[in-house]
Amino acid sequence: MRAIKVFTAAIKYLKDHMMDTCDKQMTGIKPTDILWVLTVPAIWSDASEQFMREAAEAAGIRGNRLKIALEPEAASFYCKYLPLERRGGCGIKALTSGQSTSF
């Protein structure tokens, strides 16, 4: 089986599962409300990133609703905007600059 078919099927499954979950929870979220972000390894070439874009578009994600992000950049945004540390059994506290944690 060609790789493009495998990646398209996997992306389509995830997209459809997300939309089904939104429908079941009656969120009112429509596909046009979502900006899909697909992460790729930083070492991938531009051609590989284009391959993923084509697979996502073949899975039904419109090009104007899709962003390709490098995995290290996505991890950096996660760490910057969701810096939480678990304290003891029940509390969480935002980390301060220079602080680290081990989950």
VMD Tcl script that builds the backbone (N, CA, C; Angstrom):
set m [mol new atoms 309]
animate dup $m
set s [atomselect $m all]
$s set {name element resname resid chain x y z} {
  {N N MET 1 A 0.847 -1.178 0.000}
  {CA C MET 1 A 0.000 0.000 0.000}
  {C C MET 1 A 0.891 1.240 0.000}
  {N N ARG 2 A 0.491 2.230 -0.753}
  {CA C ARG 2 A 1.279 3.455 -0.842}
  {C C ARG 2 A 1.186 4.239 0.471}
  {N N ALA 3 A 2.286 4.896 0.825}
  {CA C ALA 3 A 2.363 5.648 2.082}
  {C C ALA 3 A 1.319 6.757 2.139}
  {N N ILE 4 A 1.041 7.405 1.028}
  {CA C ILE 4 A 0.070 8.514 1.025}
  {C C ILE 4 A -1.311 8.016 1.450}
  {N N LYS 5 A -1.681 6.792 1.038}
  {CA C LYS 5 A -2.965 6.228 1.442}
  {C C LYS 5 A -2.994 5.926 2.935}
  {N N VAL 6 A -1.896 5.428 3.468}
  {CA C VAL 6 A -1.821 5.107 4.897}
  {C C VAL 6 A -1.936 6.380 5.735}
  {N N PHE 7 A -1.169 7.403 5.393}
  {CA C PHE 7 A -1.198 8.653 6.155}
  {C C PHE 7 A -2.550 9.349 6.004}
  {N N THR 8 A -3.110 9.329 4.808}
  {CA C THR 8 A -4.424 9.930 4.593}
  {C C THR 8 A -5.475 9.237 5.454}
  {N N ALA 9 A -5.455 7.918 5.480}
  {CA C ALA 9 A -6.433 7.160 6.278}
  {C C ALA 9 A -6.283 7.462 7.768}
  {N N ALA 10 A -5.047 7.552 8.252}
  {CA C ALA 10 A -4.826 7.838 9.677}
  {C C ALA 10 A -5.310 9.234 10.037}
  {N N ILE 11 A -4.990 10.216 9.215}
  {CA C ILE 11 A -5.415 11.593 9.475}
  {C C ILE 11 A -6.929 11.702 9.385}
  {N N LYS 12 A -7.535 11.042 8.395}
  {CA C LYS 12 A -8.987 11.074 8.243}
  {C C LYS 12 A -9.668 10.462 9.460}
  {N N TYR 13 A -9.138 9.353 9.961}
  {CA C TYR 13 A -9.714 8.720 11.146}
  {C C TYR 13 A -9.687 9.686 12.329}
  {N N LEU 14 A -8.550 10.331 12.570}
  {CA C LEU 14 A -8.437 11.264 13.691}
  {C C LEU 14 A -9.368 12.460 13.521}
  {N N LYS 15 A -9.445 12.996 12.308}
  {CA C LYS 15 A -10.335 14.127 12.028}
  {C C LYS 15 A -11.790 13.731 12.259}
  {N N ASP 16 A -12.187 12.594 11.704}
  {CA C ASP 16 A -13.569 12.143 11.847}
  {C C ASP 16 A -13.908 11.847 13.309}
  {N N HIS 17 A -12.980 11.258 14.034}
  {CA C HIS 17 A -13.201 10.958 15.451}
  {C C HIS 17 A -13.394 12.251 16.245}
  {N N MET 18 A -12.596 13.263 15.938}
  {CA C MET 18 A -12.729 14.555 16.609}
  {C C MET 18 A -14.093 15.169 16.318}
  {N N MET 19 A -14.506 15.149 15.067}
  {CA C MET 19 A -15.786 15.743 14.698}
  {C C MET 19 A -16.955 14.957 15.291}
  {N N ASP 20 A -16.859 13.618 15.322}
  {CA C ASP 20 A -17.901 12.793 15.949}
  {C C ASP 20 A -18.017 13.106 17.433}
  {N N THR 21 A -16.883 13.260 18.102}
  {CA C THR 21 A -16.885 13.594 19.522}
  {C C THR 21 A -17.534 14.949 19.760}
  {N N CYS 22 A -17.220 15.913 18.934}
  {CA C CYS 22 A -17.845 17.242 19.048}
  {C C CYS 22 A -19.352 17.149 18.848}
  {N N ASP 23 A -19.781 16.360 17.861}
  {CA C ASP 23 A -21.213 16.197 17.601}
  {C C ASP 23 A -21.917 15.533 18.783}
  {N N LYS 24 A -21.308 14.473 19.337}
  {CA C LYS 24 A -21.920 13.750 20.458}
  {C C LYS 24 A -22.042 14.640 21.695}
  {N N GLN 25 A -21.092 15.539 21.873}
  {CA C GLN 25 A -21.124 16.421 23.039}
  {C C GLN 25 A -21.907 17.700 22.756}
  {N N MET 26 A -22.491 17.784 21.565}
  {CA C MET 26 A -23.310 18.918 21.145}
  {C C MET 26 A -22.613 20.258 21.407}
  {N N THR 27 A -21.362 20.342 20.964}
  {CA C THR 27 A -20.588 21.566 21.154}
  {C C THR 27 A -20.942 22.633 20.128}
  {N N GLY 28 A -21.509 22.224 19.010}
  {CA C GLY 28 A -21.807 23.169 17.941}
  {C C GLY 28 A -20.585 23.537 17.121}
  {N N ILE 29 A -19.465 22.881 17.374}
  {CA C ILE 29 A -18.233 23.150 16.623}
  {C C ILE 29 A -18.372 22.568 15.223}
  {N N LYS 30 A -18.070 23.393 14.234}
  {CA C LYS 30 A -18.113 22.977 12.834}
  {C C LYS 30 A -16.672 22.852 12.317}
  {N N PRO 31 A -16.462 22.100 11.246}
  {CA C PRO 31 A -15.107 21.974 10.691}
  {C C PRO 31 A -14.479 23.323 10.351}
  {N N THR 32 A -15.297 24.298 9.984}
  {CA C THR 32 A -14.761 25.623 9.638}
  {C C THR 32 A -14.325 26.413 10.870}
  {N N ASP 33 A -14.665 25.917 12.068}
  {CA C ASP 33 A -14.251 26.571 13.315}
  {C C ASP 33 A -12.865 26.103 13.778}
  {N N ILE 34 A -12.357 25.067 13.160}
  {CA C ILE 34 A -11.130 24.416 13.635}
  {C C ILE 34 A -9.942 24.769 12.762}
  {N N LEU 35 A -8.852 25.119 13.408}
  {CA C LEU 35 A -7.562 25.245 12.735}
  {C C LEU 35 A -6.777 23.994 13.116}
  {N N TRP 36 A -6.594 23.124 12.167}
  {CA C TRP 36 A -5.906 21.855 12.409}
  {C C TRP 36 A -4.402 22.095 12.380}
  {N N VAL 37 A -3.692 21.540 13.344}
  {CA C VAL 37 A -2.234 21.648 13.402}
  {C C VAL 37 A -1.673 20.238 13.347}
  {N N LEU 38 A -0.869 20.000 12.342}
  {CA C LEU 38 A -0.230 18.703 12.142}
  {C C LEU 38 A 1.253 18.878 12.411}
  {N N THR 39 A 1.786 18.127 13.369}
  {CA C THR 39 A 3.210 18.272 13.687}
  {C C THR 39 A 4.037 17.269 12.895}
  {N N VAL 40 A 5.239 17.701 12.555}
  {CA C VAL 40 A 6.188 16.851 11.829}
  {C C VAL 40 A 7.565 17.002 12.481}
  {N N PRO 41 A 8.403 15.982 12.380}
  {CA C PRO 41 A 9.746 16.093 12.932}
  {C C PRO 41 A 10.538 17.231 12.284}
  {N N ALA 42 A 11.375 17.876 13.061}
  {CA C ALA 42 A 12.162 19.012 12.569}
  {C C ALA 42 A 13.154 18.607 11.482}
  {N N ILE 43 A 13.561 17.360 11.475}
  {CA C ILE 43 A 14.566 16.923 10.497}
  {C C ILE 43 A 13.955 16.592 9.136}
  {N N TRP 44 A 12.625 16.641 9.030}
  {CA C TRP 44 A 11.987 16.331 7.759}
  {C C TRP 44 A 12.250 17.422 6.735}
  {N N SER 45 A 12.330 17.016 5.503}
  {CA C SER 45 A 12.557 17.953 4.398}
  {C C SER 45 A 11.252 18.670 4.040}
  {N N ASP 46 A 11.392 19.709 3.227}
  {CA C ASP 46 A 10.208 20.423 2.744}
  {C C ASP 46 A 9.296 19.482 1.954}
  {N N ALA 47 A 9.884 18.561 1.223}
  {CA C ALA 47 A 9.094 17.602 0.445}
  {C C ALA 47 A 8.276 16.691 1.364}
  {N N SER 48 A 8.859 16.309 2.490}
  {CA C SER 48 A 8.139 15.470 3.451}
  {C C SER 48 A 6.987 16.235 4.090}
  {N N GLU 49 A 7.224 17.508 4.403}
  {CA C GLU 49 A 6.156 18.348 4.951}
  {C C GLU 49 A 5.036 18.508 3.924}
  {N N GLN 50 A 5.381 18.676 2.663}
  {CA C GLN 50 A 4.387 18.788 1.599}
  {C C GLN 50 A 3.591 17.495 1.467}
  {N N PHE 51 A 4.256 16.371 1.633}
  {CA C PHE 51 A 3.591 15.069 1.612}
  {C C PHE 51 A 2.508 15.010 2.689}
  {N N MET 52 A 2.824 15.479 3.902}
  {CA C MET 52 A 1.857 15.470 4.999}
  {C C MET 52 A 0.702 16.432 4.718}
  {N N ARG 53 A 1.012 17.567 4.134}
  {CA C ARG 53 A -0.042 18.533 3.766}
  {C C ARG 53 A -0.997 17.881 2.758}
  {N N GLU 54 A -0.447 17.206 1.774}
  {CA C GLU 54 A -1.279 16.553 0.760}
  {C C GLU 54 A -2.120 15.432 1.374}
  {N N ALA 55 A -1.550 14.695 2.312}
  {CA C ALA 55 A -2.304 13.628 2.985}
  {C C ALA 55 A -3.448 14.228 3.800}
  {N N ALA 56 A -3.200 15.332 4.487}
  {CA C ALA 56 A -4.241 15.977 5.288}
  {C C ALA 56 A -5.354 16.519 4.388}
  {N N GLU 57 A -4.976 17.122 3.279}
  {CA C GLU 57 A -5.986 17.647 2.353}
  {C C GLU 57 A -6.798 16.511 1.738}
  {N N ALA 58 A -6.149 15.393 1.430}
  {CA C ALA 58 A -6.867 14.232 0.901}
  {C C ALA 58 A -7.801 13.637 1.961}
  {N N ALA 59 A -7.495 13.863 3.232}
  {CA C ALA 59 A -8.329 13.378 4.336}
  {C C ALA 59 A -9.506 14.314 4.613}
  {N N GLY 60 A -9.579 15.416 3.880}
  {CA C GLY 60 A -10.714 16.318 4.027}
  {C C GLY 60 A -10.447 17.564 4.834}
  {N N ILE 61 A -9.194 17.854 5.135}
  {CA C ILE 61 A -8.847 19.083 5.846}
  {C C ILE 61 A -8.453 20.120 4.806}
  {N N ARG 62 A -9.202 21.203 4.767}
  {CA C ARG 62 A -8.925 22.255 3.778}
  {C C ARG 62 A -7.589 22.920 4.073}
  {N N GLY 63 A -6.870 23.277 3.021}
  {CA C GLY 63 A -5.548 23.878 3.154}
  {C C GLY 63 A -5.524 25.157 3.967}
  {N N ASN 64 A -6.598 25.949 3.895}
  {CA C ASN 64 A -6.632 27.196 4.661}
  {C C ASN 64 A -6.985 26.963 6.134}
  {N N ARG 65 A -7.311 25.722 6.505}
  {CA C ARG 65 A -7.611 25.369 7.900}
  {C C ARG 65 A -6.526 24.469 8.479}
  {N N LEU 66 A -5.349 24.438 7.838}
  {CA C LEU 66 A -4.274 23.522 8.227}
  {C C LEU 66 A -2.962 24.267 8.421}
  {N N LYS 67 A -2.285 23.976 9.501}
  {CA C LYS 67 A -0.929 24.474 9.744}
  {C C LYS 67 A -0.031 23.267 9.969}
  {N N ILE 68 A 1.131 23.314 9.368}
  {CA C ILE 68 A 2.159 22.298 9.613}
  {C C ILE 68 A 3.143 22.913 10.593}
  {N N ALA 69 A 3.363 22.246 11.716}
  {CA C ALA 69 A 4.267 22.760 12.747}
  {C C ALA 69 A 5.362 21.736 13.021}
  {N N LEU 70 A 6.548 22.242 13.261}
  {CA C LEU 70 A 7.644 21.353 13.647}
  {C C LEU 70 A 7.429 20.910 15.088}
  {N N GLU 71 A 7.696 19.649 15.376}
  {CA C GLU 71 A 7.455 19.110 16.710}
  {C C GLU 71 A 8.162 19.900 17.819}
  {N N PRO 72 A 9.435 20.307 17.651}
  {CA C PRO 72 A 10.068 21.080 18.724}
  {C C PRO 72 A 9.374 22.420 18.965}
  {N N GLU 73 A 8.875 23.054 17.909}
  {CA C GLU 73 A 8.155 24.314 18.076}
  {C C GLU 73 A 6.840 24.091 18.809}
  {N N ALA 74 A 6.129 23.016 18.475}
  {CA C ALA 74 A 4.873 22.706 19.154}
  {C C ALA 74 A 5.131 22.425 20.632}
  {N N ALA 75 A 6.187 21.699 20.933}
  {CA C ALA 75 A 6.528 21.416 22.329}
  {C C ALA 75 A 6.886 22.701 23.071}
  {N N SER 76 A 7.571 23.590 22.390}
  {CA C SER 76 A 7.943 24.870 22.995}
  {C C SER 76 A 6.705 25.694 23.351}
  {N N PHE 77 A 5.737 25.755 22.433}
  {CA C PHE 77 A 4.493 26.476 22.716}
  {C C PHE 77 A 3.754 25.835 23.879}
  {N N TYR 78 A 3.739 24.521 23.921}
  {CA C TYR 78 A 3.082 23.822 25.026}
  {C C TYR 78 A 3.724 24.229 26.348}
  {N N CYS 79 A 5.037 24.188 26.387}
  {CA C CYS 79 A 5.746 24.536 27.622}
  {C C CYS 79 A 5.554 26.002 27.991}
  {N N LYS 80 A 5.456 26.863 27.002}
  {CA C LYS 80 A 5.314 28.294 27.276}
  {C C LYS 80 A 3.925 28.638 27.778}
  {N N TYR 81 A 2.904 28.071 27.179}
  {CA C TYR 81 A 1.541 28.474 27.491}
  {C C TYR 81 A 0.804 27.566 28.462}
  {N N LEU 82 A 1.314 26.392 28.739}
  {CA C LEU 82 A 0.697 25.497 29.706}
  {C C LEU 82 A 1.712 25.026 30.741}
  {N N PRO 83 A 2.425 25.966 31.387}
  {CA C PRO 83 A 3.463 25.558 32.345}
  {C C PRO 83 A 2.879 25.229 33.715}
  {N N LEU 84 A 2.457 24.004 33.903}
  {CA C LEU 84 A 1.860 23.600 35.157}
  {C C LEU 84 A 2.747 22.606 35.885}
  {N N GLU 85 A 2.736 22.708 37.184}
  {CA C GLU 85 A 3.497 21.787 38.024}
  {C C GLU 85 A 2.532 21.181 39.024}
  {N N ARG 86 A 2.593 19.886 39.202}
  {CA C ARG 86 A 1.731 19.225 40.176}
  {C C ARG 86 A 2.371 19.323 41.551}
  {N N ARG 87 A 1.592 19.745 42.511}
  {CA C ARG 87 A 2.058 19.884 43.891}
  {C C ARG 87 A 1.323 18.885 44.758}
  {N N GLY 88 A 2.061 17.947 45.344}
  {CA C GLY 88 A 1.428 16.997 46.246}
  {C C GLY 88 A 0.364 16.181 45.535}
  {N N GLY 89 A -0.741 15.940 46.239}
  {CA C GLY 89 A -1.780 15.097 45.681}
  {C C GLY 89 A -2.826 15.811 44.861}
  {N N CYS 90 A -3.052 17.103 45.103}
  {CA C CYS 90 A -4.223 17.676 44.448}
  {C C CYS 90 A -4.021 19.062 43.852}
  {N N GLY 91 A -2.934 19.701 44.048}
  {CA C GLY 91 A -2.805 21.062 43.548}
  {C C GLY 91 A -1.901 21.175 42.345}
  {N N ILE 92 A -2.126 22.216 41.563}
  {CA C ILE 92 A -1.216 22.552 40.476}
  {C C ILE 92 A -0.854 24.017 40.599}
  {N N LYS 93 A 0.336 24.337 40.169}
  {CA C LYS 93 A 0.835 25.696 40.288}
  {C C LYS 93 A 1.607 26.027 39.022}
  {N N ALA 94 A 1.464 27.248 38.547}
  {CA C ALA 94 A 2.214 27.670 37.364}
  {C C ALA 94 A 3.688 27.741 37.691}
  {N N LEU 95 A 4.515 27.309 36.743}
  {CA C LEU 95 A 5.957 27.396 36.916}
  {C C LEU 95 A 6.419 28.828 36.691}
  {N N THR 96 A 7.498 29.178 37.328}
  {CA C THR 96 A 8.111 30.473 37.084}
  {C C THR 96 A 9.308 30.284 36.176}
  {N N SER 97 A 9.799 31.362 35.582}
  {CA C SER 97 A 10.926 31.293 34.670}
  {C C SER 97 A 12.126 30.629 35.330}
  {N N GLY 98 A 12.737 29.686 34.635}
  {CA C GLY 98 A 13.921 28.990 35.136}
  {C C GLY 98 A 13.606 27.768 35.977}
  {N N GLN 99 A 12.353 27.554 36.308}
  {CA C GLN 99 A 11.951 26.422 37.127}
  {C C GLN 99 A 11.723 25.221 36.226}
  {N N SER 100 A 11.924 24.028 36.748}
  {CA C SER 100 A 11.656 22.815 35.965}
  {C C SER 100 A 10.822 21.855 36.794}
  {N N THR 101 A 10.320 20.839 36.126}
  {CA C THR 101 A 9.503 19.850 36.803}
  {C C THR 101 A 9.758 18.489 36.181}
  {N N SER 102 A 9.397 17.434 36.872}
  {CA C SER 102 A 9.481 16.077 36.321}
  {C C SER 102 A 8.134 15.415 36.545}
  {N N PHE 103 A 7.386 15.258 35.450}
  {CA C PHE 103 A 6.065 14.609 35.533}
  {C C PHE 103 A 6.230 13.130 35.545}
}
mol reanalyze $m
mol bondsrecalc $m
mol representation Tube
mol addrep $m
